[in-house]
Amino acid sequence: MHFRERMLKLGIVTSGSTQEEAQAKMSAEMKRWADVITKGNIKSS
């Protein structure tokens, strides 16, 4: 099974991008989830 097929099976949609686009997406996701964690007062166990 190819990488893309394995990701789709897990519900992850892949797409091509440049390194800069991938870094921007990762930064945006990190900020998004940091906000969720902070607002939800979520602590690690």
Backbone bond lengths (Angstrom), bond angles and torsions (degrees), N, CA, C in turn:
res aa  C-N    CA-C-N  psi(-1)  N-CA   C-N-CA  omega(-1)  CA-C   N-CA-C  phi
1 M - - - 1.453 - - 1.533 107.99 -
2 H 1.310 115.84 134.39 1.456 121.74 -179.53 1.530 111.07 -77.11
3 F 1.326 115.40 160.62 1.463 122.24 -178.88 1.528 111.26 -53.35
4 R 1.317 116.86 -49.87 1.469 120.81 -177.91 1.527 111.17 -58.69
5 E 1.321 117.03 -42.90 1.466 120.85 179.18 1.526 111.11 -63.66
6 R 1.333 116.85 -40.48 1.473 120.19 178.63 1.525 110.44 -64.34
7 M 1.324 116.79 -40.54 1.454 120.06 -179.96 1.524 110.74 -66.71
8 L 1.317 117.46 -43.19 1.464 121.11 178.57 1.520 110.88 -61.04
9 K 1.322 117.28 -38.59 1.465 121.48 178.06 1.522 110.84 -61.64
10 L 1.333 117.02 -31.50 1.456 122.43 178.13 1.532 112.37 -85.78
11 G 1.333 116.79 -2.21 1.460 120.81 -179.51 1.510 113.69 86.41
12 I 1.337 116.42 15.87 1.461 121.18 -179.12 1.518 108.73 -102.70
13 V 1.331 116.86 123.55 1.457 121.57 179.45 1.525 107.72 -95.78
14 T 1.321 115.92 122.75 1.462 120.54 -179.77 1.521 110.16 -98.11
15 S 1.312 115.96 154.72 1.460 120.93 175.12 1.518 108.17 -152.62
16 G 1.296 115.87 154.60 1.457 120.83 178.22 1.514 110.98 -78.11
17 S 1.309 116.04 147.51 1.462 120.04 177.32 1.519 108.79 -160.96
18 T 1.320 114.52 165.42 1.458 119.03 174.74 1.526 108.63 -80.04
19 Q 1.305 116.34 167.84 1.462 120.27 178.43 1.528 110.44 -60.63
20 E 1.312 117.14 -39.69 1.462 121.15 -179.83 1.525 111.12 -65.23
21 E 1.329 117.14 -41.54 1.462 120.79 178.09 1.528 110.80 -64.82
22 A 1.325 116.07 -41.51 1.464 119.96 179.19 1.529 110.80 -64.27
23 Q 1.327 117.13 -40.87 1.467 120.78 178.84 1.526 110.82 -65.58
24 A 1.329 117.43 -41.03 1.463 121.18 178.93 1.523 110.21 -63.99
25 K 1.324 117.09 -42.06 1.466 121.51 179.02 1.526 110.02 -63.53
26 M 1.330 117.56 -44.52 1.458 121.56 -179.50 1.530 110.24 -63.71
27 S 1.315 118.23 -42.21 1.469 121.70 178.39 1.524 110.68 -62.02
28 A 1.330 116.45 -43.19 1.466 120.51 179.45 1.532 110.57 -64.30
29 E 1.325 117.67 -41.77 1.462 121.22 179.12 1.527 111.27 -65.89
30 M 1.319 117.47 -40.13 1.467 120.73 179.17 1.526 110.33 -63.31
31 K 1.344 117.17 -42.04 1.467 120.21 178.19 1.523 110.14 -65.47
32 R 1.318 116.02 -43.90 1.468 120.57 -179.61 1.525 110.86 -57.64
33 W 1.317 117.28 -49.78 1.457 120.40 -176.85 1.517 112.17 -73.57
34 A 1.329 117.96 -29.98 1.465 120.24 174.81 1.527 109.72 -63.09
35 D 1.338 116.75 -40.59 1.466 121.22 177.61 1.531 110.78 -63.95
36 V 1.321 117.32 -42.77 1.472 121.36 178.93 1.521 109.89 -61.79
37 I 1.314 117.09 -45.31 1.457 121.95 -179.05 1.517 111.05 -63.92
38 T 1.327 116.61 -44.17 1.458 120.86 179.76 1.523 111.21 -65.14
39 K 1.318 117.35 -50.34 1.467 120.86 -177.78 1.527 111.99 -65.97
40 G 1.330 116.51 -31.31 1.447 120.69 179.74 1.524 113.00 -86.95
41 N 1.340 116.44 0.27 1.460 122.06 -178.28 1.539 111.00 50.75
42 I 1.329 115.42 43.71 1.458 121.15 -177.79 1.525 109.07 -84.86
43 K 1.315 115.35 129.83 1.472 121.68 -179.83 1.515 109.23 -117.65
44 S 1.319 116.61 148.49 1.474 120.06 176.53 1.517 109.13 -76.04
45 S 1.287 116.02 153.80 1.468 119.14 -178.70 1.509 111.24 -97.97
